């Protein structure tokens, strides 16, 4: 049991899906040639992950 109380499966995590979409976005960029500057991508992903972490109420199951 997590110190936050309840837990959920990893695939129910918004952070997991945001990071999967990020990986898909990287693949799309390499295939299409439409490249977003890496520093912009890193900052954006950091902000989104931090925001999701701040609103997270559940831990993940081990």
N, C-alpha and C positions, 0 to 999 in steps of 0.2 A: 504494500500500500504506500502511496506517495505521501510526502509530508503535506501536500496540498489537499489531501482528502481523496476524492475520487480519481479514477484513472480511465484511460481510453486506449483503444488500439492505435497504432502508429498511423494507419491509413485514415483515421478520423481527425488527424491533426491538420489544421490550416497551414501551419508552418511547413509540414511535409509537402503539401500540394503546391505551395508557393515555390518551394525549392525545386520540385519536379518541373513546374512551368518554366522556371529559370533555366534549367538544363535544356529543356525543349527549345527555348528561345535561343540558346547558344548554338544548337544544332541548326536551327532555321537560319540563323545569321551566316553560318559557314556555307550553307547550301545556296542561299540567295544572293549573298554579297552585300546585303543591307546590314552594315555593321554599326552598332551603337558603341560609342567610346567605352572602353572597359572601366574607366574610373566612374563614369555615370552609372553603369550597371552595378558596380560594387556599392556605390553610395545608395542607390535605389533599393537594392536587396537588403542592405544593412538597415535602412530605415523601416522597410516593411517587416523584416524579421523582428526588429526591436519592438515595433508597434504590436505585432502579434504576441510577442512574449509578455508585454505589459498587460494585455487583456486575457491571457491564458489563466484559466481557473482550474484546469485538470492536469495531472501528470500523465505520462505514458506508461503502459504496462511493460514490464521487463521481458 
